[in-house]
Amino acid sequence: MTQDEIKKMDKKIRMVQDPFGMGFQSFYKIISEFAQMKGKPKEEILRQYIVWKARTV
């Protein structure tokens, strides 16, 4: 994924309240949508997001 695509995904994820609790379904849907759009497994999209997020902190 490009950095701009990851930034768009990050913006959507940050709008989800409690993404690893009650908002997990919304978080999962965002990851799934980007995976389908890019034709890659959800795990790969999540891995790229985590690596990008760790570098920007």
N, C-alpha and C positions, 0 to 999 in steps of 0.2 A: 504494500500500500504506500501511496505517497504521503508525505508529511501533511499536506493539505487535507487529504482524506482522513487521516488519523485525527487531525485537529477538529474536523467536522464531527467525527464520532465522539471525541472527547467532550465537545460542547453538548451533544445530546445526552451523553452519560452523566455529565455534571448536573443536568436538569432533573435527573431521577433522584428522588429522595430515598435514602437508605438502599443503595443499589445491591447490597449483599444481604439485605434483610427482606422487608416487605416489598421493596421495589425490584427484587431480583428478576421477576418475569419481564419487566420493562427493560432491564439491563440485558437480559438474554435475548430479547427481541431485537434490540439494537445490534448486538453482536451478530445475530443470525441474518439480519437484513444486509449488513456489510459483507458477510461471508458469501451470501447468495449473489450479491452485486459483483463481487470480485471473483467468484467461482473458486473459492478456497474454503478449506475446513474452518469451522468456528474456532477450533483450537489455535490455528495459525493466526487468525485475526486477533484473538485475545493475546497471544504471545507477542505479536508485534505492538499491540497497544501497551502492554505492560512494559516492554523494553523502552518504548518511546516515553512513557510516563516516568519511568525511573530516571531517564536521562534529563528530563525537564525539571525535576524536583530540586 
